[in-house]
Amino acid sequence: MITKYISKSLLLAPAMLFFASCTPDTVDGDGNGIVQGPLDASFKITKTSENHYSIKRNFNNYLMSKWNIDDDGFNTGKEEEKIFLPDAGTYVIQHQAIGVGGALGGTASETVVVPTSDPIAGNMIQGGRFDTPDEAAKWSIHKISASGAQWVIGNGTGVATIVANGSNQQGIYQAVNVVAGQKYSIDLVAESQTPLINTWFEVYVLNSVPVDGQDINGTVYRNINTWDGCGTSKFKGRVSSIGCNGSKNGGVYTATTTGTVYLEIKCGGGTVNSLKVDKVEFRRMQ
């Protein structure tokens, strides 16, 4: 998006006498240049190739666009965005128009139906949306601490939720088959309506089955960590966007051997009131 700015200093001197004689005593917002006029957040979705789409707003009379792709949370974006929807399903795309002074011009929604999953980048995680009992059953709980931390997987909520306190922690995990030398991208959506306190939220890929009562360590592929400055206020979005240390490895795992690995999501801390996880992804990269 290109936004044009006009320097007020260039206009001030020649307009001095005019302002002195004509400026009203009060600002009523009618044509004063600092109040946004009517906004229209409507947009168009165009399929550009299989599983690839262009989303473009219909109007440009505002300053900023925010896009919400499949309820991942609103994020600032451009006039036109290119999106990749690798999994078959129905997606709701939303757009917000933000005008002068932060004026919100409403929210427009469009639906797109993706008929087939991408043969390479389709999600290898089963039950990553936690929507049904069968999906929830694909996950196992790793009981690291004896108490003080508890994951609830699905249970009619459509998410996996953890509550923790006292620096206790617990994980959930799932087996995935990988090929040596192949790269895989990892991401997920996380949400908390309250700030986290002294909390760590980490995603690992393990070479062996997690053992209850034993902690895990190794490379962290996605994380939210209050000591690093994220998770300290309420949030919702992909951890690749809202998490910490995203540039550390870009959420990319490279398999060293062919066989079974275990994706684990671990969380613990001083105060975790209700951290929700959804749309867990483990995808083969092109």
C-alpha positions in Angstrom: 0.0 0.0 0.0 1.3 3.5 -0.9 0.1 6.3 1.3 0.6 9.9 0.2 1.6 12.5 2.9 1.4 16.2 2.6 3.7 18.4 4.7 1.7 20.7 6.8 4.6 23.2 7.0 4.3 23.8 3.2 0.7 24.9 3.7 1.0 26.8 6.9 2.6 30.1 5.7 0.4 31.0 2.7 -2.7 30.0 4.6 -2.0 31.9 7.8 -4.3 34.8 7.1 -7.0 32.5 5.9 -6.9 30.4 9.0 -7.0 33.5 11.2 -10.2 34.8 9.7 -12.0 31.6 8.8 -11.2 28.8 11.2 -14.2 28.0 13.3 -14.1 28.2 17.1 -15.0 24.5 17.5 -14.1 21.4 15.5 -17.3 19.6 14.5 -15.6 16.9 12.4 -17.3 18.1 9.2 -14.6 18.3 6.6 -11.8 19.3 9.0 -9.3 16.7 7.6 -8.8 14.9 10.8 -12.0 12.8 11.0 -12.3 9.9 8.6 -15.3 9.8 6.2 -17.3 6.6 5.5 -15.3 3.5 5.1 -16.0 0.3 3.1 -14.0 -2.8 4.1 -15.3 -4.9 1.2 -12.8 -7.0 -0.7 -12.5 -9.6 -3.5 -11.0 -13.1 -3.5 -9.4 -14.4 -6.7 -8.0 -17.9 -7.2 -4.6 -17.6 -8.8 -3.7 -21.3 -8.8 -4.5 -24.5 -6.9 -4.6 -23.6 -3.2 -3.4 -20.1 -3.9 -5.5 -17.0 -3.7 -5.3 -13.2 -3.9 -7.3 -11.1 -1.5 -7.7 -7.4 -2.5 -9.6 -4.6 -0.9 -12.1 -2.8 -3.2 -11.4 0.8 -1.9 -8.3 2.8 -1.0 -9.8 5.8 0.9 -8.3 4.7 4.3 -4.9 4.2 5.8 -4.6 0.6 6.9 -5.9 -2.9 6.3 -6.2 -5.7 8.8 -6.8 -9.2 7.6 -8.1 -12.2 9.6 -7.4 -15.5 7.7 -9.5 -18.4 9.1 -9.9 -16.8 12.5 -6.1 -16.6 13.2 -6.6 -13.1 14.5 -6.4 -9.7 12.8 -3.0 -8.7 11.5 -1.9 -5.5 9.7 -1.5 -6.2 6.0 -1.3 -4.6 2.6 -4.0 -3.5 0.1 -3.5 -6.9 -1.6 -2.3 -10.1 0.0 -1.4 -13.5 -1.5 -2.5 -16.4 0.6 -1.8 -20.1 0.5 -4.5 -22.5 1.8 -3.0 -25.9 1.6 -5.7 -27.9 3.3 -9.1 -28.8 1.9 -12.0 -27.1 3.7 -14.1 -23.9 4.0 -12.3 -20.8 5.1 -13.7 -17.4 6.3 -11.6 -14.4 5.4 -12.2 -11.1 7.1 -11.0 -7.6 6.4 -11.0 -4.4 8.5 -10.5 -0.9 7.1 -8.7 1.5 9.5 -9.0 5.2 8.8 -7.8 8.5 10.2 -7.5 8.5 13.9 -7.8 4.7 14.1 -11.4 4.9 12.8 -12.7 1.3 12.2 -14.8 1.1 9.0 -16.5 -2.2 9.9 -15.5 -5.7 9.0 -16.2 -7.5 5.7 -16.2 -11.2 5.4 -15.9 -13.6 2.4 -15.9 -17.4 2.3 -13.7 -19.6 0.1 -14.0 -23.3 -0.4 -10.7 -25.2 -1.1 -11.6 -28.5 -2.8 -8.4 -30.5 -2.3 -5.3 -30.4 -0.1 -2.0 -29.6 -1.6 -0.2 -32.9 -2.3 3.1 -31.7 -0.8 2.3 -29.1 1.8 -0.9 -30.6 3.2 -0.9 -30.8 7.0 0.8 -33.9 8.4 -0.7 -33.4 11.9 -3.9 -35.3 12.5 -6.5 -33.6 14.6 -4.7 -30.3 14.7 -8.0 -28.4 15.0 -9.3 -30.4 18.0 -12.8 -30.1 16.6 -14.1 -33.7 17.3 -13.4 -36.5 19.8 -11.6 -38.4 17.0 -9.3 -35.5 16.4 -8.6 -35.0 20.2 -7.8 -38.7 20.4 -4.8 -38.3 18.1 -2.9 -36.5 20.9 -1.3 -37.8 24.0 -0.5 -35.9 27.2 3.0 -35.7 28.6 2.8 -35.4 32.3 6.0 -33.7 33.2 5.0 -32.2 36.5 3.0 -34.4 38.9 0.4 -31.6 39.5 -0.1 -27.9 39.0 -0.4 -28.0 35.2 -3.2 -29.6 33.1 -4.0 -29.8 29.4 -7.6 -30.3 28.3 -7.7 -31.5 24.7 -10.9 -30.7 22.7 -13.7 -31.8 25.0 -16.2 -30.0 22.8 -14.2 -26.7 22.9 -12.5 -27.0 19.5 -9.1 -26.2 21.1 -6.5 -27.6 23.5 -6.2 -25.6 26.7 -3.6 -25.5 29.4 -3.9 -24.0 32.9 -0.7 -23.9 35.0 0.8 -22.3 38.1 3.7 -22.7 40.5 6.2 -23.2 37.7 4.7 -26.6 36.8 4.5 -27.8 33.2 2.8 -30.3 30.9 2.9 -31.2 27.2 0.9 -32.7 24.5 2.4 -34.7 21.6 1.8 -36.6 18.4 3.9 -39.0 16.3 4.8 -37.8 12.7 6.7 -39.7 10.0 9.5 -37.8 8.3 12.1 -38.3 5.5 15.8 -37.7 6.1 16.9 -34.4 4.6 13.4 -33.1 4.1 12.4 -29.7 5.6 9.2 -29.2 7.5 7.5 -26.0 8.6 5.8 -25.8 12.0 3.2 -23.3 13.2 0.0 -23.1 15.3 -2.5 -20.6 16.7 -2.3 -19.6 20.3 -4.6 -17.4 22.4 -4.8 -16.0 25.9 -7.3 -13.5 27.1 -5.2 -12.6 30.2 -1.4 -11.8 30.4 0.9 -14.7 31.1 3.2 -14.5 34.1 6.6 -16.2 34.2 5.5 -18.5 31.4 7.2 -20.6 28.8 5.4 -22.1 25.8 7.6 -24.2 23.5 7.3 -26.5 20.5 9.8 -29.3 20.0 10.5 -32.2 17.6 11.7 -35.2 19.6 13.4 -38.4 18.3 11.8 -40.6 21.0 8.5 -40.9 22.9 8.3 -38.4 25.8 8.4 -40.1 29.2 6.1 -39.0 32.1 8.0 -37.3 34.9 10.9 -36.3 32.7 11.4 -32.9 31.1 12.4 -32.5 27.4 14.9 -30.2 25.8 16.5 -29.5 22.5 15.7 -27.1 19.7 12.7 -24.9 20.2 10.9 -24.3 16.9 8.1 -22.0 18.1 7.8 -20.2 21.5 6.0 -17.7 23.6 8.2 -16.6 26.5 7.4 -13.8 29.0 11.1 -13.3 29.8 11.7 -12.5 26.1 8.8 -10.0 26.1 5.9 -11.8 24.4 2.7 -13.1 26.1 2.7 -10.2 28.6 -0.6 -9.0 27.3 -3.6 -10.8 25.9 -3.0 -12.2 22.4 -4.4 -14.3 19.6 -2.6 -15.3 16.4 -0.1 -17.6 14.8 2.9 -18.1 17.0 5.1 -17.3 14.0 3.7 -13.8 14.3 3.1 -13.3 18.0 5.8 -15.4 19.5 9.4 -14.7 20.4 12.7 -15.6 18.6 10.9 -16.2 15.3 14.0 -15.6 13.4 16.0 -18.2 15.3 15.1 -21.0 12.9 11.9 -19.8 11.2 10.0 -22.7 12.6 11.7 -25.1 10.1 12.7 -28.6 11.2 15.1 -30.6 9.0 14.8 -34.4 9.5 18.1 -36.1 10.1 16.8 -39.6 9.7 13.8 -41.3 8.1 11.3 -42.5 10.5 9.0 -41.4 13.4 9.5 -38.2 15.4 7.2 -36.6 18.0 5.9 -33.0 17.8 5.5 -31.8 21.4 3.8 -28.6 22.6 5.0 -27.8 26.2 3.8 -25.1 28.5 4.3 -24.1 32.1 4.7 -21.1 34.4 3.8 -19.0 37.3 0.4 -18.0 36.1 -1.3 -19.5 33.0 -5.0 -18.9 33.4 -6.1 -20.5 30.1 -3.8 -20.6 27.1 -5.6 -22.1 24.0 -4.0 -23.8 21.1 -5.5 -24.5 17.7 -4.6 -25.3 14.1 -1.4 -27.1 14.8 0.6 -27.6 11.5 3.5 -29.7 10.5 4.0 -29.4 6.7 6.5 -30.6 4.2 8.2 -27.7 2.4 8.6 -27.6 -1.3 
